[in-house]
């Protein structure tokens, strides 16, 4: 069913705008009239009194009585105007009282204390009047002004005594209590909200009093001329403040009042100590007693439901007393500070026993530690000269000792045992740092021996294998300091190597307990690593053999754990061992060292590849490091003697051959094919044969022949490509080096290399591969001409052009039009351009006939293969040659005739082109099927 649209509700009519009369008589307007009028009246009275002194007092008295009477008189009928008049009366009252007091002082000439009494009475009266106004007008404003007048009245009473400033804080404290009393009365009369302004004003007064009190005390306590009895006033002020905040909490319960109560009690013992001028001993005892009192009060309050909120604040309020007692105690004597900290520790322990709180137990331990170290500062203990490290270690192990006798569960009773454990660990670690910094071998050996024994017992007791690392670490450190103490530094490496193997042996024995086995084996490998690098830096005799033994451990660990990540340790430590052993045998040749290092890395990879059947994630890194070392060694071998280099490259050639065959990787075979020519070169140099081009090109020929045969037989796929490319690449390298080596016979290797490329091009039927073949043939031709001292340019250009035209023919047959065009143009340009330039430079007619014959030959070739570029280009060169010859013959004619004729010729050619445009187009169509 379709929904029926609900009818729109008619809009509510807008309220009519108020009339002018209604606006002028609104509530807001009335308030403006009243309060502004009151302000004007007060201002007028003040101005009139100031201008006409004789009328000041009569006007003020008359105005005060008039406004006060009118306010009371119209209260019932006109309450709001009455309130405004009462405000005027309230402000006129102190002004009038001030004028009366000035008049009386001028007339009677009394002392200042009389003025204070006068104002105290006046302010009490004003407080009563404003309190009356609060009652009849229900005004919070008058309640605040009444309380303010009461406070000022008490201050004036304090002025009467004209004495120390502490008296003001006492009367201020009374004023604060007066505010609480007023709050209580107003709450009984009205409600809490109505009484709140007075209550807040009272709180402000109390804060000002406390701030003033502590400020005055802080300033005067350092002045010995002040009487100490005055310090009793701040004592009572702060004591009353605690009562004040208790009463405040009763009137308006608030969470901070309990804390304010406790804070008010913190400075009490300081006031008493200052009052009785107590020295360090007395102050310490007083502070301790006060702290103990607050602590026990805290426990009492905790047992009473209504007072429980004061428990924690009172306990925390005791802490400043305890802290200051410690400071004053230690400032006096160590024994006093020790007793204070011991008392605090016992107190906090008792409180912890009564009710479990981990932070109290922690503070108890802190104070116990303070007392413990203070004990060692006593004179008769200091005479024993006990090493500080022993002191720290003893208390650290003392805190950890309960773990050995209690339930072996770290989650058991953590509130009690965790602080002990944390302190024990921190202190033990601190002791270790002290021993390391002091570096006293005898002390350190004993310390680490104790730590080794304790942590071993601890780890066994809790059956936590990871804890076993601690004694495993501490034992080598113990042995290290013992070696130093007994002056056995020469034997450190055998000792630590033996310890390493002992750790590893224990790991194997505990193989079935995997976690404990890992602890010993990991520690053995770590220790072995550290001592290996230290041994490498020292480079003492026979160090390499110990490092070699550590390398064997990594092989064993890789097998035991079936984890290939340990593989890299073997070549690393074998390399360190090899360097140290070579140093022992004075093998200082860099190439020999690098050769051995590269063999270590590469052969370790080969052996792991053959015998380790688990994943090897680092195998590429090991191969890469070995390859980089070998590659860098090639550069050093080139600078060695022929015999050393021959031996090095022979080793590398056999190595690459073995590696590539074992890995069945044709790509690695390139390393072999590239190393063999280098080996052969240095081998021939040993026999005085320095023409290395011929044996190397022979190797290239062998490579290519074997590769070509394998490819033809379609066997050993991949290996044939390596051999083919190695032969071709090696041929190119030899060709590049041939001009540098020089000699007529240098053209032979280049020609051989060119032949290899030509065979490859024909076998693959790829015209582009003929480029390097033709280029190498041309290079061989140029080398031959150069070595025969041929200076005629034509020999060079004809050879280059001939090679270019052959390449053009091959590209044409392979349907590569763009390549054929470019090659044909370059060939013609080289051939004809060179001849033309020679004709111009030498100005001989024979070059014109040579240019004509060359152009004719190119033209015939172009017509045979139907190529446009090879047809028009030689014709153009012939015409250019004819023009050049004609120009040379007519060069004695005037320049004007020559220019004119040239212009006429150009015009004729232009007209002819226009007349024969259609015929030229038809000719283009006929030549469209010709090649470029």
C-alpha positions, 0 to 999 in steps of 0.5 A, spaced: 500 500 500 502 507 498 504 511 504 499 517 505 503 523 506 502 526 513 499 533 513 504 538 515 503 541 522 502 549 522 507 553 524 507 556 531 505 564 530 511 568 532 511 572 539 509 579 538 515 584 539 515 587 545 513 595 545 517 600 547 514 601 554 515 593 555 522 594 554 523 600 558 520 596 564 523 589 563 527 586 568 534 587 565 532 594 565 530 595 572 537 592 574 541 596 570 537 602 573 538 600 580 545 598 580 547 604 575 544 608 580 547 605 586 554 606 583 552 613 581 550 615 588 556 612 591 560 616 586 557 622 587 557 622 595 565 620 595 566 626 590 562 631 594 566 629 600 572 629 597 571 636 594 567 639 600 571 637 607 566 640 611 560 637 608 564 630 608 562 627 614 555 629 615 553 627 608 556 620 609 553 619 616 546 622 613 547 618 606 549 611 610 543 612 615 538 614 609 540 608 605 540 603 610 533 606 613 530 606 606 533 599 604 529 596 611 523 600 610 521 598 603 524 591 603 517 587 603 514 591 598 520 593 593 525 587 595 529 588 589 530 596 590 531 594 597 537 590 595 540 595 591 539 600 597 542 596 601 548 595 597 549 602 597 549 602 604 554 597 605 559 601 601 557 607 605 558 604 611 566 603 611 567 610 608 563 613 613 567 609 618 573 611 615 571 619 615 569 618 623 576 615 625 580 620 621 576 626 625 577 622 631 584 621 630 585 629 629 581 631 634 584 626 640 591 624 637 591 617 640 596 611 638 595 606 632 593 600 637 586 604 638 585 605 631 586 597 630 581 596 636 576 601 632 577 598 626 576 591 629 570 593 632 567 596 626 569 590 621 565 586 627 559 590 626 560 590 618 560 583 619 554 582 623 550 587 618 552 583 612 550 577 615 544 580 617 543 582 609 545 575 607 539 573 612 534 578 609 536 578 602 538 570 601 545 573 598 551 569 597 555 576 596 553 578 603 555 572 606 562 573 602 563 580 604 561 578 612 566 573 612 571 578 609 569 583 614 570 578 620 577 576 617 579 583 617 577 584 624 581 579 626 587 581 623 586 588 626 586 585 633 593 582 631 595 589 629 593 591 636 599 586 639 604 590 634 609 584 635 612 578 631 609 576 624 607 569 627 601 572 630 598 574 624 598 567 622 595 564 628 589 569 628 588 567 620 588 560 622 582 562 627 579 566 621 579 560 617 575 556 623 570 562 623 569 560 616 568 553 617 563 555 623 559 560 618 559 554 613 556 550 618 551 555 620 549 557 613 548 549 611 543 549 617 539 555 615 539 554 607 543 548 603 550 546 601 550 550 595 548 557 598 554 555 603 559 553 598 562 561 597 564 562 604 567 555 604 571 556 598 573 563 601 575 559 608 579 555 604 583 560 600 584 564 607 587 557 610 592 556 604 594 563 605 595 562 612 599 556 611 604 559 605 605 565 610 607 561 616 612 556 612 615 562 609 616 566 615 619 560 618 624 559 613 626 566 613 627 566 621 629 559 622 636 561 620 637 568 624 639 566 631 637 572 634 630 570 634 627 567 640 625 560 638 619 560 642 615 563 637 616 557 633 611 554 637 606 558 633 607 555 626 607 548 630 600 550 633 598 553 626 599 547 622 597 542 627 590 546 627 590 546 619 590 538 620 584 539 624 581 544 619 581 539 614 578 534 618 572 538 619 572 541 612 572 534 610 566 533 614 562 539 611 564 537 604 567 530 603 573 531 598 578 526 596 584 531 597 582 533 604 585 527 607 591 528 603 591 535 606 590 533 613 597 529 612 601 534 609 599 539 614 602 534 619 609 533 615 613 540 618 610 539 625 617 535 628 621 541 624 617 546 628 619 542 635 626 541 633 627 549 632 623 551 638 627 547 643 634 548 638 635 540 638 642 538 634 643 533 630 642 527 635 635 530 637 633 532 631 634 525 628 630 522 634 625 526 634 624 525 626 624 518 627 619 518 633 614 523 629 615 518 622 613 512 627 607 515 630 604 517 623 606 510 620 602 507 626 597 512 626 596 510 619 595 502 621 590 504 626 586 508 621 586 503 616 582 498 621 577 504 622 572 504 616 570 512 617 578 513 617 581 509 612 581 514 607 587 517 612 591 511 612 595 512 606 596 519 606 599 519 613 603 513 611 606 517 606 607 523 610 611 519 614 616 519 609 619 526 609 621 525 616 624 519 615 628 521 609 631 528 613 632 523 619 637 519 615 640 526 612 641 529 619 644 522 622 649 521 617 651 528 617 652 527 625 656 520 625 655 514 621 653 510 627 647 514 627 645 514 620 646 506 620 641 506 626 636 511 623 636 506 617 635 500 621 629 503 625 626 505 618 627 498 615 625 494 621 618 499 621 617 498 614 618 490 615 613 490 620 608 494 616 609 489 610 608 483 615 601 486 618 599 488 611 602 486 604 604 492 600 610 490 595 613 497 595 613 498 603 617 491 602 622 495 597 623 501 601 625 496 607 630 493 603 632 500 601 633 502 608 636 495 610 642 496 604 643 503 607 644 500 614 648 495 611 653 500 607 653 504 613 656 499 618 662 498 613 663 506 615 664 505 622 671 506 624 673 499 627 670 496 621 674 501 616 680 498 619 679 491 617 680 494 610 674 490 606 674 491 599 668 494 597 666 489 591 666 484 597 661 488 600 656 489 594 657 482 592 655 479 599 649 483 600 647 482 593 648 474 594 644 475 600 638 477 597 638 472 592 640 466 597 632 465 599 631 463 592 635 457 593 631 455 600 624 457 598 619 454 593 622 454 586 617 458 582 618 465 580 611 466 580 610 464 588 609 470 592 612 475 588 610 481 592 615 478 597 620 475 593 621 479 587 624 485 590 629 481 593 631 478 587 631 485 583 635 488 589 640 482 588 641 482 581 642 489 581 647 489 587 651 483 584 651 487 577 654 493 581 659 488 584 661 486 577 662 493 574 666 494 581 671 488 580 672 490 572 673 497 574 678 496 579 681 491 575 685 487 581 686 480 579 686 477 586 679 480 588 676 479 581 678 472 581 675 470 587 668 474 586 667 471 579 669 464 582 663 465 587 658 468 582 660 462 578 658 457 583 652 461 586 649 461 579 651 454 577 647 452 583 641 457 582 640 454 575 640 447 577 636 448 583 631 452 578 632 447 572 632 453 567 637 452 562 638 459 560 640 461 567 646 456 565 649 461 561 651 465 567 656 460 570 658 458 563 660 466 562 663 467 569 668 461 569 672 464 563 672 470 566 674 467 573 680 463 569 682 470 566 683 473 572 686 467 575 691 467 569 693 474 570 694 473 578 698 467 577 702 470 571 700 464 566 699 469 561 703 465 556 699 459 556 692 463 556 690 460 549 691 453 550 687 454 557 681 457 554 682 453 548 681 447 552 675 450 556 672 451 549 673 444 547 671 442 555 664 446 554 663 443 547 664 436 550 659 437 555 654 439 550 655 433 546 654 429 553 648 432 554 645 432 547 639 428 549 637 434 554 637 439 548 636 446 552 642 444 556 646 442 551 645 448 547 648 452 553 654 449 553 655 448 545 653 455 544 658 458 550 663 454 547 662 457 540 662 464 543 668 463 547 672 460 541 670 466 537 672 471 542 679 467 543 680 466 536 680 474 534 684 475 540 689 470 538 689 473 531 691 480 534 696 477 538 699 473 533 704 469 537 707 462 535 702 456 534 696 460 535 693 458 528 693 451 530 688 452 536 684 457 532 684 451 527 681 447 532 676 452 534 674 452 526 673 444 527 667 445 532 663 449 527 663 443 523 661 439 528 656 444 530 653 444 523 652 437 523 649 436 530 644 441 529 643 440 522 643 448 521 647 451 515 648 458 519 654 455 522 657 453 516 660 460 515 664 459 521 668 454 518 672 458 513 672 464 517 676 461 523 680 456 518 682 463 514 684 466 521 688 459 522 691 460 515 694 467 516 697 465 523 700 459 521 703 462 514 706 468 519 709 462 523 712 460 516 714 467 514 709 466 508 709 474 507 707 474 499 700 477 499 698 473 493 700 466 496 696 468 502 690 470 498 691 464 494 690 460 500 684 464 503 680 463 497 682 456 496 679 455 504 673 459 502 671 455 495 673 448 498 669 449 504 663 450 500 665 445 495 665 440 501 659 442 504 656 441 497 658 434 497 657 432 504 652 436 507 645 434 505 641 439 509 639 447 507 645 451 507 642 459 507 649 462 507 652 458 501 652 464 496 655 468 501 661 463 502 661 462 495 661 470 494 667 471 499 671 466 496 670 469 489 672 476 491 678 473 494 680 470 488 678 475 483 682 480 488 688 475 488 688 475 480 691 483 480 696 481 485 698 475 481 700 479 475 705 483 479 708 477 482 714 473 478 713 469 472 713 462 476 709 464 482 704 467 477 704 461 473 703 456 479 697 461 482 693 461 475 694 453 474 691 452 481 686 457 480 684 454 473 684 447 476 680 449 482 675 453 477 675 446 473 673 442 479 668 447 481 664 447 475 664 440 474 662 438 481 656 443 481 655 442 473 654 449 472 656 451 465 656 459 467 662 457 472 666 454 467 667 461 464 672 462 470 676 456 467 676 458 460 678 465 462 684 463 467 687 458 462 689 463 457 693 467 463 696 461 465 699 459 458 701 466 457 705 466 464 707 459 462 710 461 456 714 467 459 717 462 463 721 460 457 722 467 454 717 467 449 713 473 450 709 473 444 703 471 448 698 473 442 699 466 438 698 461 444 692 465 446 689 465 440 690 458 439 687 457 445 681 461 443 681 457 436 681 450 441 675 453 445 671 455 439 672 448 435 670 444 441 664 448 442 662 448 435 663 440 435 659 439 441 653 444 438 653 440 432 653 433 436 647 437 440 651 434 446 653 437 453 648 443 452 650 449 456 657 447 456 658 448 448 655 455 449 661 457 454 666 454 450 663 458 444 663 464 447 669 464 451 673 462 444 669 468 441 671 473 447 678 471 447 679 472 440 676 479 441 681 481 447 687 478 443 685 483 437 684 489 441 691 487 444 694 486 437 696 493 435 699 494 442 703 488 442 705 490 434 709 486 429 707 484 422 705 477 425 700 481 430 695 481 424 695 473 424 691 472 431 686 478 429 685 474 422 683 468 426 679 471 431 675 474 425 674 467 422 671 465 428 666 470 428 665 469 420 664 461 422 659 463 427 655 468 423 655 463 417 653 457 422 647 461 425 646 465 418 646 471 422 648 477 418 649 482 424 654 477 427 658 478 420 659 485 423 665 483 428 668 478 423 668 484 418 671 489 423 676 484 425 678 483 418 679 490 417 683 491 423 688 485 421 688 489 414 690 495 417 695 492 422 698 489 416 699 496 412 701 499 418 707 494 420 709 495 412 709 502 413 704 503 407 702 511 407 697 511 401 690 513 404 687 509 398 689 502 401 686 504 407 679 506 404 679 501 399 679 496 404 674 499 409 670 500 403 670 493 400 669 490 407 663 495 408 660 493 401 661 485 403 657 487 410 652 491 405 651 485 401 650 480 407 645 485 410 641 486 403 640 478 403 638 478 410 632 483 408 635 488 413 633 494 409 635 500 414 642 496 416 644 495 409 642 503 407 647 505 413 652 500 411 652 502 403 652 509 405 658 509 409 662 504 405 661 509 399 662 515 403 669 512 405 671 510 398 669 516 394 670 521 399 677 519 401 679 519 393 675 526 392 679 529 398 685 526 396 684 529 389 682 536 392 688 536 396 694 533 391 690 537 385 692 531 381 688 529 375 690 521 376 685 522 382 679 524 378 680 518 374 681 513 380 674 517 383 671 515 376 673 508 376 671 507 383 664 510 382 663 506 376 665 500 380 660 502 385 654 504 380 655 497 377 654 493 384 648 498 385 645 496 378 646 489 379 643 488 386 638 494 384 640 499 390 638 506 389 643 509 394 648 505 390 646 508 384 645 515 385 650 516 390 656 514 385 653 518 379 653 524 384 660 523 386 662 523 378 658 530 377 661 533 383 668 531 381 667 533 374 664 540 377 671 540 381 675 539 375 672 544 371 672 549 377 680 548 377 680 549 370 676 555 369 679 558 376 683 564 372 676 567 370 673 573 373 669 571 379 663 575 377 663 571 370 664 564 374 658 566 379 654 568 373 654 562 370 653 558 376 647 562 377 645 561 370 646 554 371 642 553 377 636 557 373 636 552 368 636 546 372 630 549 376 626 550 369 628 544 367 626 540 373 619 544 373 618 542 365 620 535 367 616 534 373 611 529 371 617 525 367 621 525 374 615 522 378 614 517 373 621 515 373 620 514 381 615 510 380 619 505 376 625 505 381 620 504 387 621 496 387 629 498 387 632 497 394 635 502 398 
